[in-house]
Amino acid sequence: MKTYGLIGYPLEHSFSKKYFTEKYNKEGIEGCQYDLFELENIQQFTDLLKDNQLNGLNVTIPYKEQVLPFLDRLDPETAGKIGAANVIKFEEDGTLTGYNSDYFGFKNSLKSFLPHTNFKALVLGTGGASKAIKAVLEDLNIPFKSVSRNRSEESIAYSDVTEEIYTTHTLVVNTTPLGMHPKVGIAPELPYEFTSDNHYFFDVVYNPAETEFLKICREKGGHGMNGLDMLIGQAEASWEIWNK
């Protein structure tokens, strides 16, 4: 039996187990199972490796960056370039290679969502998910500002987002867990009163399907997309990585 799975914390609302179990059944893939491995801290990762015969892992919040020191190498085109891994391939020689399939999932999803790429963007959040988003925007030549709770050399604070910034940066990507259980009904603090039909909101959160962030966008006449399509894309890319 080949065992694949997901590490992160918390995982009770995870999509991955259901998705891969249905994939195995639908496509007649035998001898595979997909499990959830909740780790309260990344140090438990070494125990997980000792106690389980694993063939591949996905990585979610909050470990996409924290897991890197435990890996033997990073794929230079994805995880190495981005600085975060959401896929771990268990090589035949017992070593671990980190990849980032969020990049492919977001890029394909964004291209289907936007009418063109002549945008400026705001990227909300500075965690592991934001790194893949920024790499895609760079490759599509979409200028962006990072927005975080705390001002830094790399980011402006939410309080720095003026009407001018908000109305000229009309692609807004939420990479924070705000809007996801247990923070349902909460949206990042932005000057939403200036939202128009020129705005395109992309939320990496997929459950609930319409977060407060996307609800505000819809009510103001903007265009919104959740993270489900991105998630499916990165899941399929994960499967290809594990089996290539």
Residue frames as qw, qx, qy, qz and C-alpha x, y, z in Angstrom:
[[0.000, 0.887, 0.462, 0.000, 0.00, 0.00, 0.00],
 [0.392, 0.301, -0.016, 0.869, 1.38, 3.40, -1.00],
 [0.267, -0.764, -0.495, 0.317, 0.68, 6.10, 1.56],
 [0.233, 0.440, 0.094, 0.862, 0.40, 9.78, 0.70],
 [0.337, -0.698, -0.576, 0.261, -0.81, 12.50, 3.03],
 [0.068, 0.807, 0.069, 0.583, -0.99, 16.06, 4.24],
 [0.521, -0.318, -0.466, 0.641, 0.87, 17.74, 7.11],
 [0.030, -0.518, -0.075, -0.851, -0.32, 20.97, 8.70],
 [0.262, -0.411, -0.733, 0.475, -2.31, 22.29, 11.64],
 [0.603, 0.054, 0.711, -0.358, -5.27, 22.33, 11.98],
 [0.070, 0.143, -0.816, -0.556, -6.58, 19.92, 9.33],
 [0.344, 0.316, 0.812, -0.350, -10.20, 19.22, 10.25],
 [0.509, 0.699, 0.226, -0.449, -11.49, 21.20, 7.25],
 [0.190, -0.450, 0.681, 0.545, -8.98, 19.82, 4.76],
 [0.717, 0.480, -0.086, -0.499, -10.04, 19.12, 1.18],
 [0.219, 0.575, -0.759, -0.213, -7.12, 16.87, 0.26],
 [0.317, -0.094, 0.931, -0.155, -8.12, 13.51, 1.78],
 [0.609, 0.490, 0.491, -0.385, -11.58, 13.58, 0.17],
 [0.465, 0.736, -0.281, -0.404, -10.15, 14.74, -3.14],
 [0.137, 0.501, -0.841, -0.150, -7.47, 12.07, -3.42],
 [0.423, 0.058, 0.870, -0.246, -9.71, 9.27, -2.12],
 [0.629, 0.594, 0.308, -0.395, -12.30, 10.15, -4.78],
 [0.345, 0.715, -0.511, -0.331, -9.55, 10.41, -7.40],
 [0.148, -0.308, 0.939, 0.023, -8.29, 6.90, -6.58],
 [0.515, 0.303, 0.748, -0.289, -11.82, 5.47, -6.80],
 [0.537, 0.718, 0.100, -0.433, -12.81, 7.35, -9.95],
 [0.390, 0.717, -0.529, -0.233, -9.61, 6.58, -11.87],
 [0.987, -0.002, -0.149, -0.063, -9.28, 2.99, -10.64],
 [0.279, 0.647, -0.600, 0.379, -5.98, 3.67, -8.88],
 [0.885, -0.371, -0.269, -0.086, -5.37, 0.71, -6.55],
 [0.809, -0.135, -0.287, 0.495, -3.04, 0.26, -3.61],
 [0.242, 0.346, -0.148, 0.894, -2.99, 3.93, -2.57],
 [0.343, -0.755, -0.547, 0.116, -4.30, 5.77, 0.47],
 [0.184, 0.553, -0.083, 0.808, -4.21, 9.42, 1.54],
 [0.535, -0.570, -0.554, 0.287, -4.10, 10.35, 5.24],
 [0.064, -0.890, 0.030, -0.450, -4.09, 13.51, 7.31],
 [0.711, -0.145, -0.411, 0.551, -1.17, 14.08, 9.71],
 [0.197, -0.933, -0.084, -0.290, -1.86, 16.92, 12.13],
 [0.670, 0.029, -0.346, 0.656, 1.42, 18.19, 13.58],
 [0.298, -0.904, -0.278, 0.130, 1.15, 20.63, 16.46],
 [0.133, -0.871, 0.341, 0.327, 4.73, 21.71, 15.74],
 [0.667, 0.623, -0.381, -0.146, 7.18, 21.01, 12.93],
 [0.127, -0.539, 0.817, -0.163, 9.52, 19.06, 15.24],
 [0.746, 0.041, 0.584, -0.319, 6.95, 16.23, 15.10],
 [0.681, 0.593, -0.281, -0.324, 7.84, 15.80, 11.42],
 [0.192, 0.505, -0.840, 0.045, 10.84, 13.59, 12.24],
 [0.440, -0.033, 0.810, -0.386, 8.61, 11.30, 14.35],
 [0.736, 0.459, 0.151, -0.475, 6.14, 11.10, 11.47],
 [0.530, 0.604, -0.563, -0.193, 8.89, 9.94, 9.13],
 [0.050, -0.359, 0.906, -0.220, 10.10, 7.31, 11.61],
 [0.467, 0.104, 0.743, -0.469, 6.66, 5.89, 12.34],
 [0.692, 0.544, 0.303, -0.364, 5.24, 5.75, 8.80],
 [0.508, 0.000, 0.647, 0.569, 6.19, 4.30, 5.43],
 [0.302, 0.772, 0.222, -0.513, 5.37, 7.31, 3.24],
 [0.626, 0.297, 0.517, 0.502, 5.49, 7.85, -0.51],
 [0.195, 0.422, 0.221, 0.857, 4.62, 11.54, -0.76],
 [0.190, -0.598, -0.568, 0.533, 3.31, 14.45, 1.28],
 [0.086, 0.760, 0.250, 0.594, 1.51, 17.72, 0.79],
 [0.380, -0.235, -0.430, 0.784, 2.30, 20.58, 3.17],
 [0.079, -0.781, -0.407, -0.466, -0.15, 23.26, 4.26],
 [0.150, -0.730, 0.208, -0.633, -0.39, 26.11, 6.78],
 [0.019, -0.982, 0.150, 0.115, 1.73, 26.79, 8.79],
 [0.748, -0.407, 0.443, 0.279, 4.61, 24.59, 7.61],
 [0.741, 0.648, 0.116, 0.133, 5.38, 25.48, 3.97],
 [0.255, 0.825, -0.399, 0.307, 8.50, 27.37, 5.05],
 [0.545, -0.615, 0.508, -0.260, 9.21, 25.61, 8.37],
 [0.963, 0.028, 0.267, -0.016, 9.59, 22.22, 6.65],
 [0.572, 0.769, -0.283, 0.044, 12.47, 23.33, 4.40],
 [0.111, -0.697, 0.689, -0.163, 15.35, 22.49, 6.83],
 [0.735, -0.136, 0.635, -0.198, 14.07, 18.89, 7.01],
 [0.831, 0.533, 0.121, -0.101, 14.41, 18.36, 3.25],
 [0.744, -0.216, 0.365, 0.517, 17.52, 17.15, 1.43],
 [0.250, -0.017, 0.422, 0.871, 17.00, 19.31, -1.64],
 [0.350, 0.628, 0.357, -0.597, 14.59, 21.78, -3.23],
 [0.576, 0.522, 0.518, 0.357, 13.43, 21.76, -6.81],
 [0.327, -0.241, 0.061, 0.912, 15.22, 24.85, -8.18],
 [0.035, -0.314, -0.520, -0.794, 12.35, 25.86, -10.49],
 [0.459, -0.639, -0.463, -0.408, 9.68, 25.89, -7.78],
 [0.669, -0.688, -0.252, 0.127, 10.43, 25.48, -4.05],
 [0.657, -0.168, -0.008, 0.735, 14.02, 26.70, -4.38],
 [0.173, 0.399, 0.256, 0.863, 12.99, 29.80, -6.28],
 [0.389, -0.679, -0.352, -0.513, 9.94, 30.53, -4.12],
 [0.059, 0.371, -0.638, 0.672, 11.32, 29.66, -0.68],
 [0.623, -0.077, 0.479, -0.614, 8.36, 27.49, 0.33],
 [0.199, 0.107, -0.932, -0.283, 7.35, 23.87, -0.32],
 [0.681, -0.034, 0.272, -0.679, 3.89, 22.33, -0.40],
 [0.954, 0.185, -0.164, -0.168, 4.91, 19.00, -1.95],
 [0.332, -0.623, 0.708, 0.019, 7.49, 16.50, -0.68],
 [0.858, 0.314, -0.354, -0.200, 8.67, 13.70, -2.93],
 [0.716, -0.481, 0.506, -0.002, 10.20, 10.64, -1.28],
 [0.457, 0.637, -0.566, -0.254, 13.02, 9.60, -3.62],
 [0.942, 0.051, -0.325, -0.061, 14.08, 6.00, -4.21],
 [0.564, 0.300, -0.546, 0.543, 17.33, 6.62, -2.33],
 [0.487, -0.541, -0.596, 0.340, 15.39, 7.71, 0.78],
 [0.219, -0.129, -0.103, 0.962, 16.02, 11.44, 0.40],
 [0.145, 0.752, 0.589, -0.258, 13.33, 14.12, 0.41],
 [0.256, 0.140, 0.325, 0.900, 12.85, 16.73, -2.32],
 [0.125, 0.612, 0.485, -0.612, 10.63, 19.78, -1.86],
 [0.182, 0.341, 0.579, 0.718, 8.49, 21.19, -4.68],
 [0.192, 0.370, 0.358, -0.835, 5.91, 23.95, -4.91],
 [0.143, 0.375, 0.815, 0.419, 2.76, 23.08, -6.87],
 [0.040, 0.759, 0.428, -0.489, 0.91, 26.17, -5.55],
 [0.079, -0.466, 0.371, 0.799, 2.77, 28.04, -8.30],
 [0.023, -0.084, -0.821, -0.565, 1.14, 25.99, -11.08],
 [0.043, -0.584, -0.802, 0.119, -2.27, 25.94, -9.39],
 [0.023, -0.737, -0.243, 0.630, -2.37, 29.71, -8.93],
 [0.066, -0.360, 0.483, 0.796, -0.93, 30.58, -12.34],
 [0.027, -0.231, -0.857, -0.460, -3.45, 28.50, -14.28],
 [0.085, -0.673, -0.696, 0.234, -6.33, 29.64, -12.09],
 [0.084, -0.655, -0.068, 0.748, -5.40, 33.32, -12.37],
 [0.043, -0.173, 0.609, 0.773, -5.07, 33.17, -16.15],
 [0.075, -0.433, -0.847, -0.299, -8.60, 31.77, -16.42],
 [0.174, -0.710, -0.548, 0.407, -9.92, 34.48, -14.06],
 [0.112, -0.636, 0.045, 0.762, -8.40, 37.68, -15.44],
 [0.624, 0.730, 0.257, -0.105, -9.46, 39.23, -18.76],
 [0.554, 0.713, -0.249, 0.350, -5.86, 40.45, -19.29],
 [0.757, -0.301, -0.297, 0.499, -2.68, 40.88, -17.23],
 [0.225, 0.520, -0.033, 0.823, -2.53, 44.68, -17.32],
 [0.585, -0.741, -0.295, -0.152, -3.05, 44.92, -13.56],
 [0.117, 0.502, -0.624, 0.587, -1.29, 46.10, -10.46],
 [0.718, -0.336, -0.599, -0.112, -1.85, 43.84, -7.47],
 [0.362, -0.608, 0.479, -0.520, -2.06, 43.83, -3.69],
 [0.682, 0.006, -0.730, 0.052, -0.91, 40.59, -2.07],
 [0.542, -0.636, 0.177, -0.520, -2.39, 40.24, 1.42],
 [0.910, -0.370, 0.187, -0.015, -0.23, 38.23, 3.83],
 [0.202, 0.782, -0.589, -0.018, 3.42, 37.24, 3.89],
 [0.751, -0.284, 0.583, -0.124, 3.31, 33.52, 4.70],
 [0.446, -0.174, 0.799, 0.364, 4.32, 30.53, 2.58],
 [0.482, 0.598, 0.637, 0.064, 1.32, 30.77, 0.26],
 [0.162, 0.935, 0.030, -0.313, 2.12, 34.39, -0.59],
 [0.313, -0.566, 0.592, 0.481, 5.54, 33.43, -1.92],
 [0.436, 0.222, 0.797, 0.354, 4.12, 31.28, -4.73],
 [0.259, 0.853, 0.444, -0.088, 1.61, 34.02, -5.58],
 [0.080, -0.881, 0.214, 0.415, 4.37, 36.63, -5.83],
 [0.405, -0.275, 0.728, 0.480, 6.48, 34.36, -8.05],
 [0.404, 0.526, 0.716, 0.218, 3.55, 33.98, -10.46],
 [0.123, 0.947, 0.216, -0.204, 2.88, 37.73, -10.53],
 [0.256, -0.695, 0.452, 0.497, 6.55, 38.39, -11.25],
 [0.409, -0.017, 0.799, 0.441, 6.54, 35.90, -14.11],
 [0.278, 0.695, 0.640, 0.175, 3.36, 37.48, -15.55],
 [0.291, 0.211, 0.045, 0.932, 4.91, 40.97, -15.21],
 [0.344, -0.772, -0.414, -0.338, 2.16, 42.12, -12.84],
 [0.172, 0.418, -0.465, 0.761, 3.59, 44.71, -10.39],
 [0.622, -0.567, -0.525, -0.131, 2.47, 44.19, -6.79],
 [0.125, -0.589, 0.472, -0.644, 2.66, 45.51, -3.26],
 [0.512, -0.195, -0.813, 0.198, 2.79, 43.14, -0.28],
 [0.396, -0.588, 0.055, -0.703, 0.44, 44.04, 2.57],
 [0.568, -0.100, -0.755, 0.313, 1.01, 42.78, 6.11],
 [0.474, -0.788, -0.391, 0.048, -0.08, 43.53, 9.66],
 [0.487, -0.721, 0.093, 0.483, 3.32, 45.07, 10.29],
 [0.434, 0.884, -0.163, -0.059, 5.17, 47.47, 8.03],
 [0.757, -0.358, 0.381, 0.392, 8.60, 46.24, 6.86],
 [0.100, -0.502, 0.523, 0.681, 11.11, 46.70, 4.05],
 [0.076, 0.074, 0.891, 0.441, 9.14, 44.24, 1.93],
 [0.110, -0.579, -0.792, -0.158, 5.58, 45.15, 2.95],
 [0.183, -0.367, 0.061, -0.910, 3.25, 48.03, 3.62],
 [0.126, 0.172, 0.817, -0.535, 0.77, 47.83, 6.50],
 [0.089, 0.596, 0.779, 0.176, -2.99, 47.54, 5.96],
 [0.093, -0.838, -0.309, 0.439, -3.31, 51.08, 7.33],
 [0.218, -0.456, 0.394, 0.768, -1.01, 52.27, 4.51],
 [0.251, 0.336, 0.785, 0.456, -3.48, 51.22, 1.80],
 [0.140, 0.389, 0.127, -0.902, -4.88, 54.59, 0.71],
 [0.631, 0.590, 0.337, -0.374, -7.72, 55.24, -1.71],
 [0.378, 0.748, -0.433, -0.331, -5.13, 55.89, -4.43],
 [0.092, -0.371, 0.922, 0.059, -3.30, 52.60, -3.83],
 [0.496, 0.207, 0.794, -0.285, -6.54, 50.66, -3.59],
 [0.600, 0.667, 0.241, -0.371, -8.06, 52.07, -6.77],
 [0.387, 0.730, -0.505, -0.250, -4.89, 51.62, -8.83],
 [0.014, 0.285, -0.957, 0.042, -4.08, 48.10, -7.56],
 [0.693, 0.016, -0.010, -0.721, -7.25, 46.38, -8.70],
 [0.799, 0.020, -0.598, -0.051, -6.13, 42.75, -8.42],
 [0.380, -0.590, 0.499, -0.508, -6.31, 41.88, -4.71],
 [0.738, 0.074, -0.671, -0.029, -5.08, 38.43, -3.62],
 [0.596, -0.612, 0.314, -0.415, -5.81, 37.19, -0.10],
 [0.649, 0.257, -0.705, 0.130, -3.23, 34.63, 1.06],
 [0.183, -0.318, 0.654, -0.662, -4.16, 34.91, 4.77],
 [0.154, -0.238, -0.958, 0.028, -6.42, 32.41, 6.59],
 [0.254, 0.250, 0.358, -0.863, -8.94, 35.18, 7.34],
 [0.638, 0.195, -0.246, -0.704, -12.35, 33.96, 6.22],
 [0.622, 0.088, -0.774, -0.075, -11.49, 30.30, 6.81],
 [0.784, -0.557, -0.221, -0.161, -12.72, 28.36, 9.85],
 [0.182, -0.635, -0.695, 0.283, -12.52, 29.43, 12.66],
 [0.126, -0.390, -0.030, 0.912, -12.16, 33.00, 11.32],
 [0.154, 0.517, 0.729, 0.421, -15.31, 32.87, 9.17],
 [0.075, -0.901, -0.426, -0.043, -16.97, 36.26, 8.67],
 [0.356, -0.780, 0.141, 0.495, -13.70, 38.19, 8.94],
 [0.687, 0.642, 0.125, 0.316, -11.96, 39.97, 6.06],
 [0.578, -0.060, -0.068, 0.811, -8.62, 41.77, 5.87],
 [0.046, -0.817, -0.309, 0.484, -8.93, 45.46, 6.74],
 [0.361, 0.118, 0.450, 0.809, -9.00, 47.41, 3.48],
 [0.227, 0.354, 0.130, -0.898, -10.84, 50.53, 2.24],
 [0.294, 0.282, 0.890, 0.206, -13.56, 48.42, 0.61],
 [0.267, 0.748, 0.386, -0.469, -15.79, 51.46, 0.08],
 [0.174, 0.694, -0.389, -0.581, -13.64, 52.23, -2.98],
 [0.443, 0.008, 0.868, 0.223, -14.26, 48.82, -4.60],
 [0.504, 0.499, -0.110, -0.696, -15.60, 48.99, -8.16],
 [0.924, 0.295, 0.204, -0.135, -16.27, 46.71, -11.11],
 [0.465, 0.740, -0.479, 0.090, -12.60, 47.17, -12.00],
 [0.334, -0.564, 0.702, -0.278, -11.57, 45.09, -8.99],
 [0.831, 0.100, -0.528, -0.145, -10.72, 41.40, -9.16],
 [0.491, -0.578, 0.540, -0.365, -10.49, 39.63, -5.79],
 [0.758, 0.168, -0.629, -0.039, -8.77, 36.23, -5.59],
 [0.580, -0.579, 0.420, -0.391, -8.98, 34.35, -2.29],
 [0.335, 0.339, -0.879, -0.002, -6.77, 31.29, -1.76],
 [0.380, 0.019, 0.760, -0.528, -9.34, 30.16, 0.86],
 [0.328, -0.038, -0.752, -0.570, -11.83, 27.69, -0.65],
 [0.485, -0.474, -0.733, -0.061, -13.97, 26.76, 2.37],
 [0.515, 0.570, 0.559, -0.312, -16.37, 28.50, 2.72],
 [0.557, 0.429, 0.500, 0.505, -16.82, 28.97, -1.03],
 [0.111, 0.787, 0.137, 0.592, -17.67, 32.63, -0.49],
 [0.499, -0.251, -0.442, 0.702, -15.57, 34.24, 2.23],
 [0.073, -0.850, -0.320, 0.412, -16.39, 37.62, 3.72],
 [0.246, -0.470, 0.404, 0.745, -13.65, 39.04, 1.47],
 [0.105, 0.145, 0.779, 0.601, -15.37, 37.71, -1.67],
 [0.009, -0.709, -0.700, 0.084, -18.83, 38.64, -0.40],
 [0.109, -0.753, -0.072, 0.645, -17.75, 42.28, -0.02],
 [0.160, -0.250, 0.604, 0.739, -16.32, 42.19, -3.53],
 [0.071, 0.406, 0.844, 0.344, -19.55, 40.81, -5.01],
 [0.064, -0.790, -0.547, 0.269, -21.74, 43.31, -3.15],
 [0.116, -0.726, 0.113, 0.669, -19.57, 46.18, -4.44],
 [0.668, 0.694, 0.019, -0.269, -19.81, 44.99, -8.05],
 [0.015, -0.683, 0.704, 0.195, -16.33, 43.48, -8.31],
 [0.840, 0.235, -0.447, -0.197, -15.23, 40.09, -9.62],
 [0.485, -0.580, 0.598, -0.267, -14.27, 37.29, -7.24],
 [0.811, 0.209, -0.537, -0.100, -12.73, 33.83, -7.33],
 [0.720, -0.592, 0.322, -0.164, -12.03, 31.41, -4.50],
 [0.088, -0.648, 0.749, 0.110, -9.13, 28.99, -4.17],
 [0.852, 0.042, 0.484, -0.194, -10.86, 25.75, -5.19],
 [0.784, 0.618, -0.060, 0.011, -9.63, 25.76, -8.78],
 [0.142, 0.775, -0.577, 0.215, -6.12, 26.57, -7.56],
 [0.583, -0.396, 0.654, -0.274, -6.34, 23.74, -5.04],
 [0.913, 0.266, 0.290, -0.104, -7.41, 21.19, -7.63],
 [0.592, 0.754, -0.265, 0.107, -4.59, 22.35, -9.90],
 [0.057, -0.695, 0.669, -0.257, -1.95, 22.04, -7.21],
 [0.774, -0.183, 0.552, -0.251, -3.32, 18.63, -6.13],
 [0.891, 0.442, 0.103, -0.013, -3.03, 17.25, -9.67],
 [0.375, 0.784, -0.444, 0.217, 0.47, 18.72, -9.98],
 [0.462, -0.556, 0.633, -0.277, 1.37, 17.01, -6.67],
 [0.909, 0.075, 0.388, -0.136, 0.25, 13.65, -8.01],
 [0.731, 0.658, -0.140, 0.118, 2.38, 14.13, -11.14],
 [0.032, 0.780, -0.561, 0.276, 5.42, 15.04, -9.03],
 [0.660, -0.379, 0.600, -0.248, 5.07, 11.98, -6.80],
 [0.867, 0.185, 0.461, -0.040, 4.75, 9.64, -9.76],
 [0.547, 0.799, -0.235, -0.081, 7.26, 11.02, -12.25]]
